[in-house]
């Protein structure tokens, strides 16, 4: 088992704690770079979706996992980024310009949404974000001069530096992988900064954070803006991957899926965003494969996927609140301590209920 002896403050905020991370992540990156040349086009397309959803999930993790602000309206930010890219593409705007414009515009809208929601918490904040998602969906359906309404909008093949980048080729996969890696590294560095520590302090206790001089309104708004900007960047890539946009693609179910991504992947962990993205992409495929082994009454039921998602969520909330990444940490610790593993090592301890309510 590896022990880390920290003798300097920089040891606590180092991006890579030890050389083992360099080796493991280097091997993983090498496998991902080789994937387009050894896997089928279908599996590569699924990896593209994983990269896109991981980018959006990392942004939502900043808001929900690290700042503690629940949101069920992130499908709206995804839609704004996608429609911004598709609209500017019609006027032959270069990809780097409308890609950055999608992130910037979505970030500004996220800040505008986050500012009036500063005094809301818990279920009230969830209701506010749901209302925002419904408003955006209605605007997309009725603003026909820009979005083409319910007829939908087609997205042309991406042109990058004068070269066509098709979603079926390895170039688009490498682009999505690059965006996911850069977004992750940016967020990891942000979390090591005073801004990231302020986010975590707000999540743990707003009153304690305020007493330490943290400006709650500023950091909450910044969290909304960063989360929305990453969702907009993911939306621009998402538009090129699906090639056709319609308002009903960005409904409340999409927002619930994104929230499931961070909850099941593991709240408060950047790794959880990637594990949640893998879960979100692979579960429909596994459900489809299992239908042949189920009775027709169950296998052909229209709500089977929603039922499975609900059962999985309940199971994680009851038995593994830390999500897939939390389960992996326990398995890793078990293997490191074997055969000296102590029973009940991860048993949850009873604790007093914390409350920030002023009496």
C-alpha positions as CSV (number, residue, x, y, z in Angstrom):
1,X,0.0,0.0,0.0
2,X,1.3,3.5,-0.9
3,X,1.7,6.1,1.8
4,X,2.1,9.8,0.9
5,X,4.1,11.9,3.3
6,X,3.3,15.6,2.7
7,X,5.9,18.0,3.9
8,X,4.9,21.1,2.0
9,X,1.6,22.9,1.2
10,X,2.2,22.3,-2.5
11,X,2.1,18.6,-1.8
12,X,-1.6,19.0,-0.9
13,X,-2.5,20.8,-4.1
14,X,-0.4,19.0,-6.6
15,X,-2.3,18.0,-9.7
16,X,-0.7,14.5,-9.8
17,X,-0.1,13.2,-6.3
18,X,2.4,10.5,-7.3
19,X,3.9,8.8,-10.3
20,X,1.3,6.0,-10.2
21,X,-1.3,8.4,-11.5
22,X,1.0,9.4,-14.4
23,X,1.4,5.8,-15.5
24,X,-2.3,4.8,-15.2
25,X,-3.6,7.9,-16.9
26,X,-0.9,7.7,-19.5
27,X,-2.0,4.1,-20.4
28,X,-5.7,5.2,-20.4
29,X,-4.9,8.1,-22.8
30,X,-2.9,5.8,-25.1
31,X,-5.8,3.4,-25.3
32,X,-8.2,6.2,-26.1
33,X,-5.9,7.5,-28.8
34,X,-5.7,4.1,-30.3
35,X,-9.5,3.4,-30.1
36,X,-10.5,4.8,-33.6
37,X,-8.0,2.4,-35.2
38,X,-9.0,-0.8,-33.4
39,X,-12.7,-0.4,-32.6
40,X,-15.7,-0.3,-34.9
41,X,-17.3,2.9,-36.0
42,X,-20.3,2.3,-33.8
43,X,-18.1,2.0,-30.6
44,X,-16.2,5.0,-31.6
45,X,-19.4,7.0,-31.9
46,X,-20.4,5.9,-28.4
47,X,-17.0,7.1,-27.1
48,X,-17.7,10.4,-28.8
49,X,-21.0,10.7,-26.8
50,X,-19.0,9.7,-23.6
51,X,-16.6,12.6,-24.2
52,X,-19.4,15.1,-24.9
53,X,-21.4,14.0,-21.9
54,X,-18.3,14.0,-19.7
55,X,-17.6,17.6,-20.7
56,X,-21.1,18.6,-19.7
57,X,-20.9,16.4,-16.6
58,X,-17.8,18.1,-15.4
59,X,-19.5,21.4,-15.7
60,X,-22.6,20.1,-13.8
61,X,-20.2,18.6,-11.2
62,X,-18.8,22.1,-10.5
63,X,-22.3,23.4,-9.8
64,X,-23.9,20.4,-8.0
65,X,-21.0,18.3,-6.7
66,X,-18.7,21.1,-5.5
67,X,-20.9,24.1,-4.9
68,X,-23.9,22.2,-3.8
69,X,-26.4,23.9,-6.1
70,X,-28.9,21.5,-7.6
71,X,-30.0,22.0,-11.2
72,X,-32.6,20.2,-13.3
73,X,-32.3,22.7,-16.2
74,X,-28.9,21.8,-17.8
75,X,-30.5,20.4,-20.9
76,X,-31.5,24.0,-21.6
77,X,-27.8,25.1,-21.5
78,X,-27.0,22.1,-23.8
79,X,-29.7,23.3,-26.2
80,X,-28.5,26.9,-26.2
81,X,-24.9,25.8,-27.1
82,X,-26.2,23.5,-29.8
83,X,-28.5,26.0,-31.4
84,X,-25.9,28.8,-31.2
85,X,-23.4,26.6,-33.1
86,X,-26.0,25.6,-35.7
87,X,-27.3,29.1,-36.3
88,X,-23.8,30.7,-36.7
89,X,-22.8,27.9,-39.0
90,X,-25.5,29.0,-41.5
91,X,-23.6,32.2,-42.0
92,X,-20.3,30.5,-42.6
93,X,-18.8,31.5,-39.3
94,X,-15.6,29.5,-38.7
95,X,-15.8,26.6,-36.2
96,X,-13.4,28.0,-33.6
97,X,-15.5,31.2,-33.5
98,X,-18.9,29.7,-33.1
99,X,-17.5,27.0,-30.8
100,X,-16.2,29.7,-28.4
101,X,-19.3,31.8,-28.9
102,X,-21.6,28.9,-27.9
103,X,-19.6,28.6,-24.6
104,X,-19.5,32.3,-24.0
105,X,-23.2,33.0,-24.7
106,X,-24.3,30.0,-22.6
107,X,-22.0,31.1,-19.8
108,X,-23.6,34.6,-19.8
109,X,-27.1,33.1,-19.7
110,X,-26.0,30.8,-16.9
111,X,-24.8,33.8,-14.9
112,X,-28.1,35.6,-15.6
113,X,-30.0,32.5,-14.4
114,X,-27.8,32.0,-11.4
115,X,-28.1,35.6,-10.1
116,X,-31.8,35.6,-9.3
117,X,-31.6,32.1,-8.0
118,X,-29.0,33.1,-5.3
119,X,-31.6,33.2,-2.5
120,X,-33.0,29.8,-3.4
121,X,-31.9,26.5,-2.0
122,X,-32.9,22.8,-2.2
123,X,-36.2,22.0,-3.9
124,X,-36.9,25.7,-4.6
125,X,-33.7,26.0,-6.7
126,X,-34.6,22.8,-8.5
127,X,-38.1,24.2,-9.4
128,X,-36.5,27.4,-10.6
129,X,-34.1,25.5,-12.9
130,X,-36.9,23.3,-14.2
131,X,-38.9,26.4,-15.0
132,X,-36.0,27.9,-16.9
133,X,-35.7,24.6,-18.9
134,X,-39.4,24.8,-19.9
135,X,-39.0,28.4,-20.9
136,X,-36.0,27.6,-23.2
137,X,-37.8,24.7,-24.7
138,X,-40.8,26.8,-25.5
139,X,-38.6,29.6,-27.0
140,X,-36.9,27.0,-29.2
141,X,-40.2,25.8,-30.5
142,X,-41.7,29.2,-31.2
143,X,-38.7,31.3,-32.4
144,X,-39.0,29.9,-35.9
145,X,-36.9,32.6,-37.6
146,X,-33.8,31.4,-35.7
147,X,-34.5,27.8,-34.6
148,X,-36.9,26.7,-37.4
149,X,-39.3,25.7,-34.6
150,X,-40.6,22.1,-34.4
151,X,-39.4,21.5,-38.0
152,X,-35.9,21.2,-36.6
153,X,-32.6,22.5,-37.8
154,X,-30.0,20.5,-39.8
155,X,-26.3,20.9,-38.9
156,X,-23.8,20.9,-41.7
157,X,-20.5,19.0,-41.6
158,X,-17.9,20.9,-39.6
159,X,-15.2,22.8,-41.4
160,X,-12.0,23.1,-39.4
161,X,-9.2,25.2,-41.0
162,X,-10.6,24.5,-44.5
163,X,-10.9,20.7,-43.9
164,X,-14.2,18.9,-43.6
165,X,-14.4,17.0,-40.2
166,X,-17.1,14.4,-40.4
167,X,-18.5,12.8,-37.3
168,X,-17.8,9.4,-38.8
169,X,-14.0,10.0,-39.0
170,X,-11.4,9.8,-36.3
171,X,-10.7,13.6,-36.5
172,X,-14.0,14.5,-34.8
173,X,-13.4,11.8,-32.1
174,X,-10.0,13.3,-31.3
175,X,-11.5,16.8,-31.2
176,X,-14.1,15.7,-28.6
177,X,-11.5,13.8,-26.6
178,X,-9.2,16.9,-26.7
179,X,-12.1,19.2,-25.4
180,X,-12.9,16.7,-22.6
181,X,-9.3,16.4,-21.5
182,X,-8.7,20.2,-21.6
183,X,-12.0,20.9,-19.7
184,X,-11.1,18.4,-17.1
185,X,-7.6,19.7,-16.6
186,X,-9.0,23.3,-16.4
187,X,-11.5,22.3,-13.7
188,X,-8.9,20.3,-11.7
189,X,-6.7,23.4,-11.6
190,X,-9.7,25.6,-10.7
191,X,-10.5,23.3,-7.7
192,X,-6.9,23.7,-6.5
193,X,-7.3,27.5,-6.5
194,X,-8.9,29.8,-3.9
195,X,-12.0,29.9,-6.2
196,X,-12.4,26.1,-6.1
197,X,-12.0,26.0,-2.3
198,X,-14.6,28.7,-2.0
199,X,-17.0,26.5,-4.0
200,X,-16.5,23.6,-1.6
201,X,-16.8,25.8,1.4
202,X,-20.2,27.1,0.1
203,X,-21.3,23.5,-0.4
204,X,-20.4,22.4,3.1
205,X,-21.9,25.4,4.9
206,X,-23.0,28.7,3.5
207,X,-23.0,30.4,6.9
208,X,-19.4,29.3,7.7
209,X,-18.3,30.3,4.2
210,X,-19.9,33.8,4.6
211,X,-18.3,34.2,8.0
212,X,-14.8,33.5,6.5
213,X,-15.3,36.4,4.0
214,X,-16.5,34.4,1.0
215,X,-18.8,36.4,-1.2
216,X,-21.7,34.0,-1.7
217,X,-23.4,35.8,-4.5
218,X,-20.2,36.2,-6.6
219,X,-19.1,32.6,-6.3
220,X,-22.6,31.1,-6.8
221,X,-23.0,33.1,-9.9
222,X,-19.6,32.2,-11.1
223,X,-20.4,28.5,-10.5
224,X,-23.5,28.8,-12.6
225,X,-21.6,30.6,-15.4
226,X,-18.8,28.0,-15.6
227,X,-21.2,25.1,-15.5
228,X,-23.4,26.6,-18.2
229,X,-20.3,27.5,-20.4
230,X,-19.1,23.9,-20.3
231,X,-22.6,22.7,-21.1
232,X,-22.7,25.1,-24.1
233,X,-19.3,23.8,-25.3
234,X,-20.6,20.3,-25.1
235,X,-23.8,21.4,-26.9
236,X,-21.8,22.7,-29.9
237,X,-20.1,19.3,-30.2
238,X,-23.4,17.5,-29.6
239,X,-25.0,19.4,-32.5
240,X,-22.4,18.1,-34.9
241,X,-22.7,14.5,-33.5
242,X,-26.5,14.2,-34.0
243,X,-26.6,16.5,-37.1
244,X,-30.3,17.5,-36.5
245,X,-31.7,19.6,-33.7
246,X,-35.3,19.8,-32.5
247,X,-36.7,21.3,-29.3
248,X,-38.1,18.0,-28.0
249,X,-34.5,16.6,-27.8
250,X,-33.7,18.9,-24.9
251,X,-36.6,18.2,-22.6
252,X,-36.8,17.5,-18.8
253,X,-35.8,13.9,-19.4
254,X,-32.5,15.1,-20.8
255,X,-31.9,17.2,-17.7
256,X,-32.7,14.3,-15.4
257,X,-30.2,12.1,-17.3
258,X,-27.5,14.7,-16.8
259,X,-28.3,14.9,-13.1
260,X,-28.2,11.1,-12.9
261,X,-24.8,11.3,-14.6
262,X,-23.2,13.1,-11.7
263,X,-25.2,11.4,-8.9
264,X,-24.5,7.8,-10.1
265,X,-20.9,8.7,-11.2
266,X,-20.1,10.1,-7.8
267,X,-20.9,13.6,-6.5
268,X,-17.9,15.7,-5.6
269,X,-15.5,13.9,-7.9
270,X,-14.3,14.8,-11.4
271,X,-13.8,11.0,-12.0
272,X,-17.5,10.6,-11.3
273,X,-18.4,12.7,-14.4
274,X,-16.6,10.3,-16.7
275,X,-17.9,7.2,-14.9
276,X,-21.4,8.7,-15.0
277,X,-21.1,9.4,-18.8
278,X,-20.1,5.8,-19.4
279,X,-23.1,4.7,-17.4
280,X,-25.4,7.0,-19.3
281,X,-24.3,5.8,-22.7
282,X,-24.0,2.1,-21.9
283,X,-27.2,1.5,-19.9
284,X,-29.6,1.9,-22.9
285,X,-27.5,-0.6,-24.8
286,X,-27.5,-3.1,-21.9
287,X,-31.2,-2.7,-21.5
288,X,-31.8,-3.3,-25.2
289,X,-29.6,-6.4,-25.1
290,X,-31.5,-7.8,-22.1
291,X,-34.9,-7.4,-23.6
292,X,-34.5,-10.7,-25.5
293,X,-34.1,-12.6,-22.2
294,X,-37.1,-11.1,-20.5
295,X,-40.8,-11.9,-20.9
296,X,-42.6,-9.9,-23.5
297,X,-44.8,-8.2,-20.8
298,X,-41.6,-6.7,-19.2
299,X,-39.3,-6.5,-22.2
300,X,-41.7,-4.7,-24.5
301,X,-43.0,-2.3,-21.8
302,X,-42.5,1.3,-22.9
303,X,-41.3,2.5,-19.5
304,X,-38.6,-0.2,-19.0
305,X,-35.7,2.2,-19.3
306,X,-37.2,4.7,-16.8
307,X,-37.9,1.8,-14.4
308,X,-34.3,0.5,-14.6
309,X,-32.9,4.0,-14.1
310,X,-35.1,4.6,-11.1
311,X,-34.1,1.3,-9.5
312,X,-30.4,1.9,-10.1
313,X,-30.7,5.4,-8.6
314,X,-32.5,4.1,-5.5
315,X,-29.9,1.4,-5.1
316,X,-27.0,3.9,-5.2
317,X,-28.7,6.3,-2.8
318,X,-29.4,3.5,-0.3
319,X,-26.2,1.5,-0.6
320,X,-23.5,3.6,-2.3
321,X,-24.2,7.4,-1.9
322,X,-20.7,8.1,-3.3
323,X,-21.6,6.6,-6.6
324,X,-19.4,4.5,-8.9
325,X,-16.3,6.3,-8.0
326,X,-16.9,5.8,-4.3
327,X,-17.4,2.1,-4.9
328,X,-14.1,1.9,-6.9
329,X,-12.2,3.6,-4.0
330,X,-13.5,1.0,-1.7
331,X,-12.5,-1.8,-4.0
332,X,-9.1,-0.3,-4.4
333,X,-8.6,0.1,-0.7
334,X,-9.7,-3.5,-0.1
335,X,-7.1,-4.8,-2.6
336,X,-4.4,-2.6,-1.1
337,X,-5.1,-3.8,2.4
338,X,-5.7,-7.5,1.5
339,X,-5.3,-9.7,3.5
340,X,-5.4,-7.2,6.4
341,X,-8.8,-5.7,5.4
342,X,-10.9,-5.0,8.5
343,X,-14.6,-5.7,8.4
344,X,-16.7,-2.7,8.7
345,X,-14.0,-0.3,7.5
346,X,-16.4,1.6,5.3
347,X,-19.4,1.4,7.6
348,X,-21.1,4.7,7.8
349,X,-21.0,6.3,11.2
350,X,-23.9,8.0,12.8
351,X,-23.7,11.8,12.9
352,X,-25.8,14.7,14.1
353,X,-27.9,16.4,11.5
354,X,-26.3,19.7,10.4
355,X,-28.5,22.7,9.8
356,X,-27.7,26.2,8.6
357,X,-31.1,27.6,9.6
358,X,-30.9,30.6,11.9
359,X,-33.1,30.4,14.9
